[in-house]
Amino acid sequence: MGGTGRTLWLSFFARLVRYERGMSAMPPPESISAQRAGPVGDASALAARWTAIHDAAAVVNSLAGLAPEPLSRAARGFPAAIAGAGGQRLAVAQQGMADLSVILETGIRALLSIHGRGASPLAAARELWTEFRAARDALIALAPPERRLLG
């Protein structure tokens, strides 16, 4: 990866870190189950995080040598669907998205390190891509079926 590509990825990580630092801590699960998320505010915050996750996944996809994958309708509609569901589904989705962000960030750093040493990150990137898709699909499955196709 040339200097420009590396600068682009580092810029992406700086944005992701700034976003993560701006997020407030999640309330305890017992308080979440009693509240219902407001669809506008929560959906826009979730959408920003969801977009950052997919930006990171696009980096992995590229390092894996795969063709870009368009977002499904269910994936596009996930932030609004899960915000509308609220409660424990929302809490689990928020935690899952936070975990997936960390996994992708750590994975991309490792892939860039492999590439920087002159080795091919292709196999590792393909494994990370497979793990991302499984985690993303599991998150989407958290949304109630009647809300999954809102995108």
MOLIN-V773043 format. One line per field, one symbol per residue. ss: DSSP state (2 for helix, 1 for strand, 0 for the rest). phi: phi as a letter, one per 30 degrees, with the letter a starting at -180 (. if undefined). burial: # if it has 9 or more other C-alpha atoms within 8 Angstrom, else .. Layout:
# MOLIN-V773043
ss: ???
phi: ???
burial: ???
This chain:
# MOLIN-V773043
ss: 0022222222222222222222000000222222000022222222222222222222222220000000002222222222222022222222222222222222222222222200000222222222222222222222002220000
phi: .dedddddddddddddddddddddddddedddddccddddddddddddddddddddddddedddicdecddddddddeeddddddihdedddddddddddedddddddeddddedddicddedddddddddedddddddedddeedcdcdd
burial: .....#..#..##..#..#............##..####..###.##.##.##..#########........###################.##.##..##..##.##..##.##.....##.###.##..#..#...##.###..#####
